[in-house]
Amino acid sequence: MGKKTIQTSLSLATLSMAIWAANVTADPNVKFITPADGDVFNAGESVVVKYAIKPNPGGDHSHIYVNNKETGVLRRRKGKTTIDPLPAGEHSLCLKVVNKGHASIGQSTCIKVSWK
């Protein structure tokens, strides 16, 4: 194989991986039904999170994160869980699909919510 053929092959492989990664992380099959991005809650108010997940191959279940800290394991494809009241300010909620070993498969979504 010549130098130009190797470079072309590497470029195509890099492009393929970039397209695959974009499709995995932009997957609309991981979603919050409620709350919505930007919702604001009153001080002391718990929030019921409703979600729906359609895992890609290799995905087994999902984890929920509050401010980048894992707070729960979600075994069902559709369901709900409760987030206890958080301090005033903006907070991130994320759903991440994981494999049986609890490693992320790259399929996730995040929203921002606030307490006042």
Kinemage of the C-alpha trace (Angstrom):
@kinemage 1
@onewidth
@group {chain A} dominant
@subgroup {mainchain}
@vectorlist {calphas} color= white
{ca met a 1} P 0.000 0.000 0.000
{ca gly a 2} L 1.306 3.439 -0.904
{ca lys a 3} L 1.492 6.438 1.423
{ca lys a 4} L -1.461 8.157 -0.298
{ca thr a 5} L -3.670 5.032 0.041
{ca ile a 6} L -2.883 4.772 3.776
{ca gln a 7} L -3.694 8.467 4.321
{ca thr a 8} L -6.994 8.127 2.423
{ca ser a 9} L -7.917 5.015 4.415
{ca leu a 10} L -7.152 6.772 7.695
{ca ser a 11} L -9.167 9.830 6.645
{ca leu a 12} L -12.181 7.670 5.756
{ca ala a 13} L -11.892 5.769 9.051
{ca thr a 14} L -11.695 9.042 11.000
{ca leu a 15} L -14.717 10.420 9.136
{ca ser a 16} L -16.694 7.222 9.754
{ca met a 17} L -15.932 7.342 13.491
{ca ala a 18} L -16.955 11.019 13.675
{ca ile a 19} L -20.268 10.287 11.954
{ca trp a 20} L -20.891 7.305 14.239
{ca ala a 21} L -20.096 9.345 17.374
{ca ala a 22} L -22.381 12.185 16.254
{ca asn a 23} L -25.237 9.766 15.674
{ca val a 24} L -24.786 8.031 19.032
{ca thr a 25} L -24.587 11.191 21.147
{ca ala a 26} L -27.355 12.989 19.242
{ca asp a 27} L -29.778 10.069 19.578
{ca pro a 28} L -33.338 11.323 20.170
{ca asn a 29} L -34.259 7.970 21.731
{ca val a 30} L -33.083 9.108 25.159
{ca lys a 31} L -35.447 11.768 26.414
{ca phe a 32} L -36.970 13.500 29.367
{ca ile a 33} L -40.748 13.571 29.056
{ca thr a 34} L -40.904 15.811 32.130
{ca pro a 35} L -39.486 18.152 33.254
{ca ala a 36} L -38.684 20.265 30.216
{ca asp a 37} L -35.389 22.040 29.627
{ca gly a 38} L -35.543 25.397 31.432
{ca asp a 39} L -38.319 24.504 33.901
{ca val a 40} L -38.220 26.341 37.244
{ca phe a 41} L -39.344 24.845 40.550
{ca asn a 42} L -40.135 26.375 43.928
{ca ala a 43} L -37.831 25.958 46.919
{ca gly a 44} L -38.537 22.692 48.702
{ca glu a 45} L -40.320 21.165 45.698
{ca ser a 46} L -39.472 17.607 44.622
{ca val a 47} L -39.586 16.903 40.896
{ca val a 48} L -40.975 13.810 39.210
{ca val a 49} L -38.806 12.925 36.234
{ca lys a 50} L -40.550 10.925 33.514
{ca tyr a 51} L -38.293 9.422 30.865
{ca ala a 52} L -38.290 7.175 27.797
{ca ile a 53} L -35.261 5.326 26.467
{ca lys a 54} L -34.696 3.165 23.406
{ca pro a 55} L -31.133 1.867 23.838
{ca asn a 56} L -28.763 1.326 20.948
{ca pro a 57} L -27.216 -2.154 20.614
{ca gly a 58} L -25.126 -2.864 23.698
{ca gly a 59} L -27.274 -0.660 25.931
{ca asp a 60} L -28.792 -2.433 28.905
{ca his a 61} L -30.245 0.240 31.211
{ca ser a 62} L -29.656 3.877 32.130
{ca his a 63} L -28.373 6.061 34.936
{ca ile a 64} L -29.652 9.480 35.957
{ca tyr a 65} L -27.227 12.211 36.950
{ca val a 66} L -27.818 15.441 38.866
{ca asn a 67} L -25.007 17.967 38.417
{ca asn a 68} L -22.717 15.250 37.008
{ca lys a 69} L -23.264 12.969 40.015
{ca glu a 70} L -25.001 9.623 39.501
{ca thr a 71} L -28.153 9.570 41.616
{ca gly a 72} L -30.024 6.539 40.323
{ca val a 73} L -30.130 3.430 38.191
{ca leu a 74} L -33.129 3.179 35.867
{ca arg a 75} L -33.862 -0.397 34.786
{ca arg a 76} L -37.025 0.283 32.791
{ca arg a 77} L -37.232 1.706 29.267
{ca lys a 78} L -40.043 4.058 30.343
{ca gly a 79} L -40.709 5.201 33.844
{ca lys a 80} L -40.353 7.849 36.462
{ca thr a 81} L -38.147 8.740 39.379
{ca thr a 82} L -38.147 11.604 41.881
{ca ile a 83} L -35.460 14.233 42.355
{ca asp a 84} L -35.385 15.692 45.854
{ca pro a 85} L -35.409 19.497 46.177
{ca leu a 86} L -32.124 21.144 45.230
{ca pro a 87} L -30.626 24.476 46.326
{ca ala a 88} L -31.678 27.636 44.504
{ca gly a 89} L -30.031 28.021 41.116
{ca glu a 90} L -29.552 26.129 37.873
{ca his a 91} L -28.878 22.377 37.868
{ca ser a 92} L -28.244 19.779 35.157
{ca leu a 93} L -30.161 16.516 34.822
{ca cys a 94} L -28.752 13.842 32.508
{ca leu a 95} L -29.830 10.397 31.350
{ca lys a 96} L -27.050 8.089 30.149
{ca val a 97} L -27.540 4.645 28.623
{ca val a 98} L -25.036 2.106 29.941
{ca asn a 99} L -24.126 -1.507 29.252
{ca lys a 100} L -24.387 -4.403 31.721
{ca gly a 101} L -21.037 -3.346 33.205
{ca his a 102} L -22.460 0.164 33.855
{ca ala a 103} L -20.157 1.787 31.265
{ca ser a 104} L -21.679 4.522 29.107
{ca ile a 105} L -22.311 3.553 25.488
{ca gly a 106} L -22.362 7.233 24.431
{ca gln a 107} L -26.136 7.581 24.244
{ca ser a 108} L -27.344 10.395 26.514
{ca thr a 109} L -29.290 13.604 26.921
{ca cys a 110} L -29.156 16.473 29.426
{ca ile a 111} L -31.411 19.353 30.432
{ca lys a 112} L -31.073 22.361 32.728
{ca val a 113} L -33.669 23.082 35.421
{ca ser a 114} L -33.715 25.599 38.261
{ca trp a 115} L -35.035 25.984 41.784
{ca lys a 116} L -35.929 29.420 43.119
